[in-house]
Amino acid sequence: MIAKTPKPPYYVVIFSNLRTDDDENYSDTSDRMLELAAQQPGYLGVEHARDELGITLSYWADLESIRMWKEHSEHVLARNMGRSRWYKQFMTRIARVERDYGFEKET
Amino acid sequence: MIAKTPKPPYYVVIFSNLRTDDDENYSDTSDRMLELAAQQPGYLGVEHARDELGITLSYWADLESIRMWKEHSEHVLARNMGRSRWYKQFMTRIARVERDYGFEKET
């Protein structure tokens, strides 16, 4: 659930979104995009949560990997559907992870 | 719900977490931390979502603001409670937002 990313630096695409009521093809397309993203060069992992707000974090080795995934033809089609149907509002942020630290409870 | 952040560059603290079953004082402390963070110098906004995974994104003007918030005495106490009681696992990532773009549906 929490992505196992390598030592920084690496990159993250933060996709924060509010959905419309239009669910047609949303889940299938969303699943397909996660599956497809995971096959791309430079992909490091993904994390996702939603209640009212949806947040998807995808982690990448470098900006070039992010650019290539952005231009992937199936991803372009999905994004166009997103704008026209599924999302009321979104913000995409591209950021360079400079430091990270984790914690896991001993069981 | 989606934070209105300024033009990049700015910083984000990505807090991805899995909770334990221990809810005692969790909501109150969580609300208090959001309230307190919003009063700190350099604070730019926050976004939060949870289903199984919880993701909290807090946005900051610079690394110094993040460091000062990390050292805030009430925040230190809350983090200690987090490790001992509320979180099974978490990862904190500090990243520099280099680019962003948004979309809002015309109504």
Backbone of each chain as ProteinMPNN parsed JSONL, in Angstrom:
{"seq_chain_A": "MIAKTPKPPYYVVIFSNLRTDDDENYSDTSDRMLELAAQQPGYLGVEHARDELGITLSYWADLESIRMWKEHSEHVLARNMGRSRWYKQFMTRIARVERDYGFEKET", "coords_chain_A": {"N_chain_A": [[0.837, -1.218, 0.0], [1.883, 1.261, 0.887], [4.249, 2.78, -1.086], [7.314, 1.219, -2.025], [9.904, 2.943, -2.35], [13.042, 3.95, -3.881], [16.206, 5.225, -2.533], [16.169, 8.804, -2.185], [17.43, 11.223, -4.638], [14.185, 11.203, -6.243], [11.219, 11.364, -8.28], [7.86, 12.676, -7.91], [4.524, 12.556, -9.011], [1.836, 14.369, -8.149], [-1.514, 13.979, -7.974], [-4.329, 15.594, -7.379], [-7.766, 15.507, -6.894], [-11.241, 16.267, -7.59], [-14.215, 14.551, -8.111], [-16.746, 14.267, -10.684], [-20.263, 13.332, -10.923], [-20.358, 11.438, -12.806], [-19.79, 8.224, -13.531], [-19.237, 6.522, -15.579], [-17.271, 4.152, -17.164], [-15.174, 4.941, -15.552], [-13.88, 3.495, -13.371], [-12.799, 1.208, -14.677], [-11.064, 2.443, -16.504], [-9.385, 3.818, -14.791], [-8.203, 1.671, -13.364], [-6.903, 0.456, -15.52], [-5.06, 2.449, -16.211], [-3.391, 2.479, -13.957], [-2.286, -0.064, -14.196], [-0.987, 0.162, -16.658], [0.767, 2.311, -16.228], [2.526, 1.136, -14.434], [4.022, -0.42, -16.096], [5.743, 1.229, -17.393], [8.947, 2.685, -18.313], [11.064, 3.731, -15.676], [9.138, 3.901, -13.731], [8.271, 3.853, -10.303], [6.4, 3.306, -8.347], [3.106, 3.554, -6.77], [0.658, 5.376, -4.905], [-2.549, 5.645, -3.409], [-5.482, 7.348, -2.331], [-8.848, 8.041, -1.352], [-11.435, 10.107, -0.149], [-13.637, 12.446, 0.087], [-12.029, 14.105, -1.413], [-9.759, 12.984, -3.915], [-6.558, 11.541, -4.02], [-3.785, 10.748, -5.899], [-0.611, 9.448, -5.944], [2.145, 9.145, -7.948], [5.269, 7.639, -8.385], [8.471, 8.283, -9.776], [11.53, 7.705, -11.603], [12.808, 9.826, -12.905], [12.44, 13.038, -14.632], [12.151, 12.666, -17.356], [10.976, 10.141, -17.616], [8.463, 10.715, -16.583], [7.545, 12.541, -18.468], [7.415, 10.924, -20.768], [5.444, 9.076, -20.006], [3.317, 10.821, -19.728], [2.865, 11.4, -22.378], [2.047, 9.02, -23.468], [-0.084, 7.269, -25.608], [-2.541, 6.006, -24.852], [-2.852, 7.021, -22.331], [-3.144, 9.714, -22.854], [-5.653, 9.74, -24.115], [-7.23, 8.845, -21.944], [-6.852, 10.965, -20.155], [-8.12, 13.023, -21.534], [-10.784, 12.13, -21.425], [-11.072, 12.312, -18.699], [-11.013, 15.108, -18.253], [-13.3, 15.86, -19.681], [-15.382, 14.386, -18.567], [-15.044, 12.966, -15.972], [-13.793, 14.461, -13.95], [-14.323, 17.203, -11.794], [-12.689, 19.075, -10.836], [-9.156, 19.421, -10.794], [-5.706, 19.21, -9.698], [-2.431, 18.982, -10.769], [0.742, 18.213, -9.657], [4.221, 18.334, -10.003], [6.978, 17.055, -8.471], [10.192, 16.999, -6.866], [11.486, 14.559, -4.918], [13.303, 14.975, -2.051], [14.066, 14.087, 0.412], [13.368, 11.343, 2.563], [11.7, 9.422, 5.098], [10.857, 6.559, 6.986], [8.588, 4.526, 8.963], [7.872, 1.595, 10.723], [5.783, -0.347, 12.633], [6.909, -2.572, 15.12], [5.924, -5.939, 15.277]], "CA_chain_A": [[0.0, 0.0, 0.0], [2.855, 2.361, 0.86], [5.202, 2.398, -2.135], [8.707, 1.012, -1.612], [10.698, 3.754, -3.267], [14.495, 3.913, -3.615], [16.754, 6.423, -1.882], [16.061, 10.037, -2.97], [16.262, 11.885, -5.222], [13.31, 10.663, -7.281], [10.153, 12.335, -8.539], [6.479, 12.285, -7.634], [3.417, 13.299, -9.62], [0.733, 14.457, -7.179], [-2.754, 14.273, -8.69], [-5.402, 15.842, -6.399], [-8.936, 15.689, -7.758], [-12.635, 16.132, -7.155], [-14.927, 13.85, -9.173], [-18.149, 14.542, -11.023], [-21.117, 12.168, -10.624], [-20.305, 10.566, -13.984], [-18.901, 7.094, -13.23], [-19.153, 5.614, -16.722], [-15.907, 3.763, -17.56], [-14.143, 5.53, -14.698], [-13.098, 2.481, -12.642], [-12.028, 0.402, -15.634], [-9.985, 3.252, -17.061], [-8.474, 4.084, -13.69], [-7.429, 0.435, -13.16], [-6.043, 0.264, -16.677], [-3.965, 3.427, -16.141], [-2.444, 1.999, -12.934], [-1.618, -1.23, -14.778], [-0.139, 0.638, -17.746], [1.831, 3.131, -15.623], [3.483, 0.217, -13.799], [4.851, -1.029, -17.148], [6.554, 2.254, -18.056], [10.31, 2.88, -17.807], [11.232, 4.744, -14.643], [8.061, 3.814, -12.724], [8.759, 3.38, -9.004], [5.318, 2.901, -7.452], [1.938, 4.435, -6.717], [-0.165, 5.36, -3.683], [-3.828, 6.259, -3.724], [-6.515, 7.411, -1.288], [-9.953, 8.929, -1.689], [-12.734, 10.178, 0.511], [-14.247, 13.363, -0.875], [-10.895, 14.395, -2.291], [-8.926, 11.867, -4.344], [-5.129, 11.847, -4.193], [-2.954, 9.681, -6.441], [0.805, 9.776, -6.001], [2.946, 8.17, -8.69], [6.69, 7.908, -8.174], [9.227, 8.083, -11.013], [12.978, 7.861, -11.46], [13.277, 11.105, -13.445], [11.436, 13.83, -15.349], [11.967, 12.092, -18.684], [9.981, 9.066, -17.469], [7.158, 11.368, -16.389], [7.173, 13.126, -19.758], [7.025, 9.848, -21.684], [4.155, 8.545, -19.555], [2.307, 11.838, -20.05], [2.598, 11.382, -23.826], [1.563, 7.693, -23.871], [-1.344, 7.549, -26.326], [-3.715, 5.586, -24.081], [-2.945, 7.945, -21.2], [-3.677, 10.968, -23.403], [-7.101, 9.515, -24.28], [-7.844, 8.784, -20.611], [-6.862, 12.322, -19.581], [-9.17, 13.795, -22.203], [-12.039, 11.696, -20.814], [-11.061, 12.877, -17.347], [-11.403, 16.518, -18.309], [-14.644, 16.081, -20.213], [-16.436, 13.675, -17.859], [-14.906, 12.415, -14.622], [-13.263, 15.372, -12.931], [-14.873, 18.539, -11.637], [-11.524, 19.932, -10.596], [-7.956, 18.708, -10.365], [-4.417, 19.888, -9.732], [-1.299, 18.073, -10.924], [1.995, 18.838, -9.234], [5.396, 17.503, -10.223], [7.906, 17.447, -7.406], [11.416, 16.215, -6.692], [11.607, 14.1, -3.531], [14.677, 15.238, -1.63], [14.335, 13.374, 1.659], [12.23, 10.566, 3.053], [11.972, 8.525, 6.227], [9.673, 5.74, 7.242], [8.396, 3.899, 10.267], [6.984, 0.427, 10.695], [5.668, -0.83, 14.002], [7.297, -3.967, 15.333], [4.719, -6.714, 15.634]], "C_chain_A": [[0.867, 1.262, 0.0], [3.97, 1.941, -0.083], [6.615, 2.254, -1.562], [9.609, 1.701, -2.623], [12.179, 3.68, -2.898], [14.934, 5.154, -2.83], [16.542, 7.654, -2.76], [17.421, 10.405, -3.563], [15.487, 10.998, -6.202], [12.164, 11.641, -7.412], [8.785, 11.772, -8.189], [5.532, 13.169, -8.446], [2.243, 13.206, -8.649], [-0.515, 14.865, -7.947], [-3.884, 14.362, -7.663], [-6.658, 16.171, -7.189], [-10.26, 15.573, -7.028], [-13.413, 15.576, -8.338], [-16.278, 14.497, -9.474], [-18.981, 13.331, -10.592], [-21.066, 11.136, -11.752], [-19.288, 9.441, -13.761], [-18.627, 6.204, -14.437], [-17.698, 5.415, -17.159], [-14.799, 4.274, -16.628], [-13.257, 4.466, -14.033], [-12.222, 1.653, -13.567], [-10.824, 1.187, -16.15], [-8.925, 3.529, -15.998], [-7.587, 2.857, -13.403], [-6.427, 0.212, -14.293], [-4.834, 1.216, -16.631], [-2.928, 3.004, -15.093], [-1.61, 0.839, -13.471], [-0.578, -0.787, -15.82], [1.042, 1.456, -17.2], [2.939, 2.226, -15.075], [4.409, -0.446, -14.814], [5.831, -0.032, -17.778], [7.96, 2.319, -17.47], [10.336, 3.973, -16.735], [10.165, 4.748, -13.574], [8.6, 3.234, -11.421], [7.656, 2.931, -8.049], [4.189, 3.915, -7.444], [1.264, 4.3, -5.358], [-1.45, 6.119, -3.991], [-4.741, 6.272, -2.507], [-7.631, 8.32, -1.785], [-10.967, 8.912, -0.556], [-13.525, 11.176, -0.33], [-13.191, 13.745, -1.926], [-10.194, 13.097, -2.676], [-7.491, 12.34, -4.499], [-4.436, 10.605, -4.754], [-1.526, 10.195, -6.547], [1.483, 8.725, -6.855], [4.399, 8.613, -8.624], [7.481, 7.468, -9.397], [10.703, 8.37, -10.798], [13.459, 9.244, -11.886], [12.171, 11.801, -14.241], [11.145, 13.269, -16.734], [10.935, 10.957, -18.65], [8.568, 9.64, -17.329], [6.652, 11.923, -17.717], [6.696, 12.038, -20.723], [5.683, 9.246, -21.298], [3.028, 9.533, -19.877], [1.902, 11.763, -21.517], [2.122, 10.03, -24.327], [0.143, 7.829, -24.424], [-2.583, 7.152, -25.528], [-3.945, 6.513, -22.877], [-3.523, 9.292, -21.654], [-5.195, 10.86, -23.574], [-7.818, 9.536, -22.927], [-7.917, 10.185, -19.99], [-7.932, 13.194, -20.224], [-10.551, 13.433, -21.668], [-12.174, 12.281, -19.407], [-11.548, 14.316, -17.327], [-12.851, 16.672, -18.737], [-15.722, 15.453, -19.336], [-16.219, 13.468, -16.361], [-14.498, 13.405, -13.544], [-13.915, 16.743, -12.99], [-13.713, 19.529, -11.514], [-10.318, 19.046, -10.305], [-6.742, 19.625, -10.382], [-3.351, 18.8, -9.844], [-0.036, 18.823, -10.532], [3.14, 17.851, -9.445], [6.493, 17.975, -9.284], [9.063, 16.466, -7.305], [11.543, 15.841, -5.22], [13.068, 14.211, -3.116], [15.075, 14.455, -0.398], [13.14, 12.511, 1.979], [12.656, 9.737, 4.259], [10.693, 7.818, 6.608], [9.683, 5.159, 8.641], [7.504, 2.692, 10.072], [6.989, -0.18, 12.082], [6.148, -2.278, 14.078], [6.091, -4.747, 15.81], [5.101, -7.955, 16.437]], "O_chain_A": [[0.633, 2.198, -0.765], [4.57, 0.88, 0.09], [7.052, 3.052, -0.733], [10.02, 1.108, -3.62], [12.53, 3.388, -1.755], [14.119, 6.019, -2.511], [16.716, 7.565, -3.976], [18.453, 9.961, -3.061], [16.064, 10.159, -6.895], [12.141, 12.657, -6.716], [8.578, 10.559, -8.174], [5.728, 14.38, -8.547], [1.727, 12.124, -8.368], [-0.577, 15.959, -8.506], [-4.342, 13.346, -7.142], [-6.622, 17.031, -8.069], [-10.387, 14.893, -6.01], [-13.282, 16.079, -9.454], [-16.866, 15.178, -8.633], [-18.457, 12.409, -9.966], [-21.676, 10.072, -11.646], [-18.08, 9.672, -13.796], [-17.869, 5.238, -14.337], [-16.992, 6.371, -17.478], [-13.617, 4.057, -16.895], [-12.031, 4.532, -14.122], [-11.048, 1.421, -13.281], [-9.712, 0.665, -16.223], [-7.726, 3.48, -16.271], [-6.376, 2.987, -13.223], [-5.276, -0.162, -14.069], [-3.719, 0.824, -16.975], [-1.726, 3.154, -15.314], [-0.403, 0.76, -13.241], [0.546, -1.288, -15.856], [2.174, 1.305, -17.659], [4.126, 2.51, -15.231], [5.458, -0.974, -14.446], [6.656, -0.415, -18.607], [8.158, 2.047, -16.286], [9.699, 5.015, -16.886], [10.258, 5.506, -12.609], [9.31, 2.228, -11.439], [7.93, 2.256, -7.056], [4.296, 4.992, -8.03], [1.297, 3.236, -4.74], [-1.446, 7.101, -4.732], [-4.768, 5.311, -1.738], [-7.387, 9.255, -2.548], [-11.325, 7.847, -0.053], [-14.046, 10.794, -1.378], [-13.432, 13.711, -3.133], [-10.051, 12.202, -1.842], [-7.239, 13.414, -5.046], [-4.495, 9.533, -4.151], [-1.264, 11.232, -7.156], [1.415, 7.537, -6.54], [4.719, 9.79, -8.785], [7.208, 6.421, -9.984], [11.082, 9.164, -9.937], [14.403, 9.781, -11.306], [11.11, 11.228, -14.489], [10.025, 13.383, -17.231], [10.116, 10.834, -19.561], [7.609, 9.109, -17.889], [5.473, 11.791, -18.046], [5.692, 12.212, -21.414], [4.869, 8.939, -22.169], [1.926, 9.13, -20.249], [0.752, 12.025, -21.866], [1.818, 9.898, -25.513], [-0.723, 8.429, -23.789], [-3.573, 7.884, -25.526], [-5.081, 6.752, -22.466], [-4.292, 9.925, -20.93], [-5.931, 11.782, -23.221], [-8.87, 10.158, -22.779], [-8.921, 10.545, -19.374], [-8.574, 14.002, -19.552], [-11.395, 14.308, -21.476], [-13.258, 12.69, -18.99], [-12.38, 14.697, -16.504], [-13.562, 17.528, -18.21], [-16.861, 15.92, -19.342], [-17.109, 13.761, -15.562], [-14.814, 13.22, -12.368], [-14.047, 17.357, -14.049], [-13.762, 20.651, -12.017], [-10.452, 18.023, -9.633], [-6.757, 20.685, -11.007], [-3.372, 17.819, -9.101], [0.222, 19.927, -11.013], [3.028, 16.674, -9.102], [6.886, 19.141, -9.301], [8.936, 15.281, -7.612], [11.692, 16.718, -4.369], [13.954, 13.625, -3.739], [16.254, 14.185, -0.172], [12.006, 12.898, 1.699], [13.829, 9.397, 4.412], [9.602, 8.386, 6.563], [10.652, 5.285, 9.389], [6.506, 2.75, 9.353], [8.042, -0.489, 12.641], [5.835, -3.098, 13.215], [5.325, -4.272, 16.649], [4.228, -8.73, 16.828]]}, "seq_chain_B": "MIAKTPKPPYYVVIFSNLRTDDDENYSDTSDRMLELAAQQPGYLGVEHARDELGITLSYWADLESIRMWKEHSEHVLARNMGRSRWYKQFMTRIARVERDYGFEKET", "coords_chain_B": {"N_chain_B": [[-10.968, 22.408, -0.823], [-9.021, 21.344, -2.635], [-5.821, 22.542, -2.397], [-4.996, 25.991, -2.697], [-2.294, 26.832, -4.024], [0.72, 28.852, -4.423], [2.593, 30.037, -7.338], [5.019, 27.633, -8.437], [8.578, 27.563, -7.497], [7.705, 25.571, -4.609], [7.294, 23.762, -1.508], [6.42, 20.371, -0.549], [5.185, 18.257, 1.989], [4.758, 14.935, 2.102], [2.74, 12.694, 3.601], [2.231, 9.476, 4.053], [0.241, 6.905, 5.277], [-0.612, 4.034, 7.323], [-3.091, 3.088, 9.554], [-3.334, 2.013, 13.012], [-5.665, 0.087, 15.088], [-6.2, 1.701, 17.159], [-7.954, 4.346, 18.24], [-7.96, 6.309, 20.138], [-7.957, 9.633, 21.085], [-7.107, 10.293, 18.553], [-8.539, 11.661, 16.425], [-9.058, 14.23, 17.548], [-6.436, 15.118, 18.012], [-5.405, 15.061, 15.443], [-7.05, 16.974, 14.15], [-6.275, 19.206, 15.648], [-3.591, 19.416, 14.924], [-3.808, 20.106, 12.228], [-4.989, 22.597, 12.496], [-3.035, 23.965, 13.93], [-0.794, 23.776, 12.244], [-1.626, 25.402, 10.163], [-1.231, 27.885, 11.226], [1.436, 28.365, 11.156], [4.515, 29.976, 10.095], [5.095, 30.256, 6.613], [3.342, 28.298, 5.829], [1.284, 26.89, 3.323], [-0.958, 25.434, 2.652], [-3.159, 22.507, 2.787], [-3.912, 19.122, 1.965], [-6.007, 16.262, 2.12], [-6.719, 12.784, 2.193], [-8.349, 9.662, 2.764], [-8.691, 6.173, 2.49], [-8.184, 2.995, 2.784], [-5.458, 3.43, 2.927], [-3.993, 6.378, 4.246], [-3.404, 9.685, 3.154], [-1.717, 12.642, 3.65], [-1.08, 15.813, 2.488], [0.994, 18.484, 2.977], [1.651, 21.83, 2.231], [4.364, 24.069, 1.772], [6.326, 27.092, 2.022], [9.118, 26.971, 2.043], [12.099, 25.024, 2.951], [12.957, 25.696, 5.505], [10.647, 26.511, 6.87], [9.339, 24.061, 7.028], [11.112, 22.65, 8.645], [10.923, 24.126, 11.023], [8.244, 23.697, 11.723], [8.337, 20.954, 12.088], [9.771, 20.86, 14.427], [8.139, 22.037, 16.286], [6.81, 22.11, 19.523], [4.313, 20.953, 20.302], [3.716, 19.5, 18.071], [5.793, 17.678, 18.028], [5.142, 16.108, 20.281], [2.702, 15.046, 19.381], [3.591, 13.541, 17.205], [5.119, 11.609, 18.491], [3.091, 10.217, 19.848], [1.808, 9.261, 17.612], [3.661, 7.409, 16.574], [3.757, 5.59, 18.691], [1.122, 4.752, 19.057], [-0.969, 5.32, 17.01], [-0.222, 4.784, 14.347], [0.508, 2.149, 12.139], [2.237, 1.913, 10.113], [4.235, 4.253, 8.366], [5.276, 6.669, 5.857], [7.236, 9.442, 5.294], [7.735, 12.007, 3.026], [9.722, 14.546, 1.653], [9.424, 17.033, -0.658], [10.229, 19.059, -3.527], [8.183, 21.116, -5.222], [8.053, 21.526, -8.617], [6.626, 22.098, -10.861], [3.267, 22.854, -11.75], [-0.159, 22.301, -12.69], [-3.545, 23.085, -13.249], [-7.087, 22.283, -13.413], [-10.414, 23.247, -13.905], [-13.754, 22.544, -14.126], [-15.989, 24.237, -16.254], [-18.988, 25.685, -15.161]], "CA_chain_B": [[-10.487, 21.011, -0.699], [-7.723, 21.337, -3.315], [-5.124, 23.724, -1.875], [-4.65, 27.045, -3.66], [-0.87, 27.104, -3.793], [1.292, 29.864, -5.326], [3.432, 29.518, -8.423], [6.248, 26.943, -7.993], [8.753, 26.427, -6.601], [7.352, 25.516, -3.197], [7.593, 22.421, -1.0], [5.324, 19.554, -0.044], [5.461, 17.113, 2.856], [3.829, 13.849, 1.778], [2.68, 11.771, 4.74], [1.424, 8.302, 3.675], [0.204, 6.128, 6.505], [-1.603, 3.003, 7.642], [-3.452, 3.266, 10.956], [-3.672, 0.892, 13.89], [-7.073, 0.162, 15.492], [-6.271, 2.568, 18.334], [-8.475, 5.651, 17.831], [-8.043, 7.228, 21.275], [-7.384, 10.978, 20.884], [-6.56, 10.469, 17.209], [-9.236, 12.714, 15.665], [-8.816, 15.532, 18.173], [-5.041, 15.513, 17.783], [-5.278, 15.301, 14.01], [-7.667, 18.285, 13.889], [-5.447, 20.227, 16.28], [-2.362, 19.565, 14.127], [-4.166, 20.863, 11.022], [-5.239, 23.974, 12.931], [-1.756, 24.534, 14.349], [0.05, 23.893, 11.041], [-2.117, 26.545, 9.383], [-0.776, 29.126, 11.866], [2.897, 28.452, 11.101], [5.102, 30.734, 8.982], [5.427, 29.493, 5.419], [2.278, 27.333, 5.506], [0.572, 27.265, 2.093], [-2.225, 24.706, 2.485], [-3.121, 21.089, 3.106], [-4.902, 18.259, 1.305], [-6.053, 15.011, 2.852], [-7.683, 11.759, 1.768], [-8.098, 8.361, 3.374], [-9.592, 5.017, 2.51], [-7.37, 2.179, 3.686], [-4.273, 4.281, 3.069], [-4.193, 7.809, 4.472], [-2.386, 10.571, 2.569], [-1.837, 14.062, 3.971], [-0.106, 16.648, 1.802], [1.034, 19.864, 3.461], [2.461, 22.648, 1.322], [5.176, 25.025, 2.523], [7.096, 28.019, 1.188], [10.541, 26.621, 1.975], [12.519, 23.951, 3.857], [13.075, 26.226, 6.855], [9.29, 26.445, 7.454], [9.082, 22.644, 7.322], [11.952, 22.303, 9.787], [10.378, 24.739, 12.231], [6.998, 22.987, 12.061], [8.722, 19.647, 12.605], [10.302, 21.017, 15.788], [7.121, 22.643, 17.161], [6.721, 21.181, 20.665], [3.062, 20.193, 20.296], [3.823, 18.582, 16.939], [6.701, 16.609, 18.466], [4.348, 15.234, 21.156], [1.724, 14.327, 18.551], [4.305, 12.536, 16.408], [5.468, 10.498, 19.383], [1.859, 9.437, 20.014], [1.581, 8.599, 16.329], [4.526, 6.224, 16.485], [3.499, 4.588, 19.729], [-0.255, 4.281, 19.107], [-1.945, 5.457, 15.927], [0.236, 4.36, 13.022], [1.133, 0.846, 11.95], [3.333, 2.159, 9.17], [4.12, 5.497, 7.596], [6.427, 7.184, 5.128], [7.202, 10.892, 5.092], [8.614, 12.424, 1.926], [9.793, 15.995, 1.481], [9.68, 17.209, -2.087], [10.178, 20.411, -4.069], [7.258, 21.176, -6.367], [8.733, 22.27, -9.674], [5.656, 22.462, -11.894], [1.904, 22.42, -11.459], [-1.205, 22.812, -13.584], [-4.851, 22.706, -12.732], [-8.25, 22.256, -14.298], [-11.688, 23.363, -13.204], [-14.822, 22.458, -15.119], [-16.905, 25.385, -16.305], [-20.331, 25.24, -14.724]], "C_chain_B": [[-9.132, 20.817, -1.395], [-7.03, 22.643, -2.935], [-4.805, 24.713, -2.998], [-3.221, 27.493, -3.381], [-0.37, 28.156, -4.787], [2.051, 29.207, -6.478], [4.642, 28.768, -7.861], [7.471, 27.841, -8.224], [8.166, 26.65, -5.202], [7.566, 24.065, -2.76], [6.348, 21.696, -0.529], [5.876, 18.478, 0.889], [4.358, 16.092, 2.6], [3.867, 12.854, 2.924], [1.697, 10.652, 4.386], [1.414, 7.356, 4.858], [-0.886, 5.072, 6.544], [-1.836, 3.063, 9.147], [-3.507, 1.931, 11.701], [-5.176, 0.963, 14.196], [-7.279, 1.114, 16.669], [-6.694, 3.984, 17.925], [-8.42, 6.702, 18.937], [-7.255, 8.519, 21.02], [-6.902, 11.251, 19.454], [-7.204, 11.646, 16.464], [-8.971, 14.102, 16.224], [-7.404, 16.024, 17.878], [-4.811, 15.86, 16.32], [-5.863, 16.672, 13.633], [-6.801, 19.421, 14.441], [-4.169, 20.479, 15.469], [-2.649, 20.354, 12.842], [-4.342, 22.346, 11.348], [-3.913, 24.684, 13.238], [-0.822, 24.739, 13.138], [-0.318, 25.147, 10.262], [-1.669, 27.886, 9.958], [0.729, 29.332, 11.719], [3.366, 29.31, 9.924], [5.409, 29.806, 7.805], [4.398, 28.453, 5.022], [1.513, 27.8, 4.267], [-0.746, 26.523, 1.901], [-2.042, 23.231, 2.781], [-4.187, 20.357, 2.287], [-4.838, 16.906, 1.995], [-7.062, 14.055, 2.236], [-7.34, 10.477, 2.507], [-9.138, 7.37, 2.898], [-8.859, 3.988, 3.364], [-6.072, 2.94, 3.996], [-4.698, 5.714, 3.372], [-3.064, 8.589, 3.829], [-2.686, 12.0, 3.01], [-0.707, 14.797, 3.274], [-0.129, 18.018, 2.453], [2.059, 20.625, 2.621], [3.105, 23.789, 2.099], [6.023, 25.872, 1.581], [8.546, 27.579, 1.004], [10.869, 25.543, 3.015], [12.611, 24.416, 5.303], [11.713, 26.19, 7.569], [8.956, 25.011, 7.863], [9.862, 22.215, 8.565], [11.377, 22.872, 11.084], [9.084, 24.056, 12.674], [7.313, 21.611, 12.646], [9.162, 19.738, 14.065], [9.314, 21.655, 16.756], [6.776, 21.643, 18.272], [5.442, 20.342, 20.654], [3.069, 19.152, 19.175], [4.732, 17.399, 17.289], [5.949, 15.602, 19.342], [3.372, 14.391, 20.338], [2.414, 13.235, 17.73], [4.719, 11.338, 17.257], [4.265, 9.601, 19.65], [1.565, 8.643, 18.736], [2.382, 7.31, 16.2], [4.118, 5.164, 17.492], [2.096, 3.999, 19.623], [-0.993, 4.224, 17.785], [-1.527, 4.878, 14.583], [0.929, 3.01, 13.054], [2.376, 1.022, 11.086], [3.154, 3.545, 8.565], [5.395, 5.796, 6.838], [6.214, 8.682, 4.967], [8.198, 11.241, 3.995], [8.563, 13.943, 1.794], [10.248, 16.268, 0.059], [9.493, 18.665, -2.49], [9.285, 20.404, -5.31], [7.871, 22.081, -7.427], [7.771, 22.767, -10.741], [4.278, 22.075, -11.404], [0.956, 22.976, -12.509], [-2.536, 22.243, -13.131], [-5.926, 22.757, -13.798], [-9.48, 22.427, -13.431], [-12.78, 23.431, -14.252], [-15.653, 23.727, -15.074], [-18.301, 24.897, -15.957], [-21.406, 26.151, -15.3]], "O_chain_B": [[-8.216, 20.214, -0.835], [-7.586, 23.723, -3.128], [-4.401, 24.325, -4.095], [-2.982, 28.416, -2.602], [-0.954, 28.336, -5.856], [2.133, 27.982, -6.571], [5.24, 29.231, -6.89], [7.423, 28.763, -9.038], [8.141, 27.77, -4.692], [7.976, 23.232, -3.568], [5.352, 22.317, -0.158], [6.908, 17.867, 0.607], [3.181, 16.351, 2.851], [4.901, 12.242, 3.19], [0.483, 10.852, 4.414], [2.474, 7.032, 5.395], [-1.927, 5.191, 5.898], [-0.882, 3.085, 9.926], [-3.7, 0.872, 11.104], [-5.883, 1.8, 13.633], [-8.407, 1.308, 17.123], [-5.908, 4.73, 17.342], [-8.787, 7.855, 18.712], [-6.049, 8.49, 20.774], [-6.353, 12.317, 19.177], [-6.507, 12.515, 15.94], [-8.692, 15.038, 15.475], [-7.196, 17.19, 17.54], [-4.117, 16.824, 15.996], [-5.245, 17.434, 12.889], [-6.618, 20.453, 13.796], [-3.722, 21.619, 15.346], [-1.832, 21.17, 12.417], [-3.914, 23.223, 10.599], [-3.701, 25.836, 12.861], [-0.147, 25.764, 13.036], [0.551, 25.864, 9.765], [-1.718, 28.906, 9.27], [1.246, 30.375, 12.12], [2.705, 29.369, 8.887], [5.923, 28.703, 7.992], [4.55, 27.792, 3.995], [1.136, 28.968, 4.171], [-1.568, 26.93, 1.08], [-0.926, 22.759, 2.999], [-5.233, 20.921, 1.965], [-3.769, 16.453, 2.403], [-8.138, 14.473, 1.807], [-6.179, 10.233, 2.837], [-10.331, 7.671, 2.895], [-8.907, 4.096, 4.59], [-5.658, 3.071, 5.148], [-5.673, 6.202, 2.8], [-1.899, 8.208, 3.94], [-3.781, 12.51, 2.772], [0.466, 14.463, 3.437], [-1.179, 18.661, 2.481], [3.157, 20.144, 2.344], [2.481, 24.397, 2.968], [6.391, 25.436, 0.491], [9.133, 27.785, -0.058], [10.032, 25.194, 3.848], [12.375, 23.636, 6.225], [11.65, 25.868, 8.755], [8.363, 24.78, 8.917], [9.338, 21.508, 9.426], [11.345, 22.194, 12.111], [8.861, 23.86, 13.869], [6.648, 21.155, 13.577], [8.952, 18.808, 14.844], [9.625, 21.8, 17.938], [6.486, 20.478, 18.0], [5.481, 19.151, 20.963], [2.502, 18.068, 19.312], [4.469, 16.264, 16.892], [6.098, 14.392, 19.172], [3.227, 13.19, 20.564], [1.881, 12.136, 17.579], [4.674, 10.196, 16.8], [4.392, 8.377, 19.676], [1.127, 7.494, 18.793], [1.869, 6.272, 15.781], [4.132, 3.972, 17.184], [1.88, 2.865, 20.048], [-1.587, 3.197, 17.455], [-2.378, 4.52, 13.769], [1.811, 2.759, 13.875], [3.406, 0.382, 11.294], [2.029, 3.957, 8.283], [6.457, 5.249, 7.136], [5.144, 9.129, 4.555], [9.355, 10.823, 4.032], [7.489, 14.544, 1.822], [11.303, 15.807, -0.377], [8.714, 19.402, -1.887], [9.599, 19.766, -6.315], [8.169, 23.248, -7.171], [8.058, 23.736, -11.444], [4.129, 21.068, -10.712], [1.236, 23.996, -13.138], [-2.64, 21.096, -12.696], [-5.704, 23.21, -14.922], [-9.585, 21.832, -12.358], [-12.741, 24.267, -15.155], [-15.983, 24.231, -14.001], [-18.735, 23.835, -16.403], [-22.593, 25.941, -15.048]]}, "name": "protein", "num_of_chains": 2, "seq": "MIAKTPKPPYYVVIFSNLRTDDDENYSDTSDRMLELAAQQPGYLGVEHARDELGITLSYWADLESIRMWKEHSEHVLARNMGRSRWYKQFMTRIARVERDYGFEKETMIAKTPKPPYYVVIFSNLRTDDDENYSDTSDRMLELAAQQPGYLGVEHARDELGITLSYWADLESIRMWKEHSEHVLARNMGRSRWYKQFMTRIARVERDYGFEKET"}
